[in-house]
Amino acid sequence: MTFVARKRRAPPPVRRRRTPLRVDIVVASPLWTAQRSLKALLRRAIGEAASMASRIQGQRGELAIVLTDDTAIRALNRDWRSKDATTNVLSFPAKDPRHARGTTHLLGDIVIAYETT
């Protein structure tokens, strides 16, 4: 009896699905560099952003997450909301949701303060 070795077919290439959401993370305060649970916090924030992005129906979206401190977020809260107080999170949705077809849909910014988080 003779055995013939058969070549196995290579599995089809796995197509990576392009994520419809680009997230820019800006570390604006050195306090965040020592944060051990930073990855978990970012996963939660990005998960929330992704659920928001799913509403843009498969189009590409862009969002910024800014990691800052109480002083900076208090200034933003005062300047944009007329509330001279710290807060843990501020969100700034993009004002004009219209965009040309095939371009990136700007979702807005999320600002997170270190001390009050």
C-alpha positions, 0 to 999 in steps of 0.5 A: 500500500502506498500513501500519498501525502496531500497538501493541506489547503491553507485556511483563508486569510482572516480579514480584519474588520476596519474599526469605524472608530478612531480614538485619539488619547491625549495624556495632558496631566502627568498624574495619569502616568502612574494610574494602574487601572488606566487600561481598564478606564480607557477600555470602558471609555472607548467601549462607550465611544464605540457604542456611540459610534455604532449610530453613525452606521458604519461610517468612520468616526473620530473621537478624542479622549483627554486625560487631565487634572482637576485644575484643567477640567475646572477651567473647562467647566467654567469657560464652557458651562459657566460652572466654576467647579471640578467634575470628573468628566466633560463631553463636547459633542461635535457641533455639526454632524454633517460631513462629506460622504467617505470622510471621517465623522467627528464625534467630539471630545471626552475630558476626564479629570484624574483626581475626581475619577 
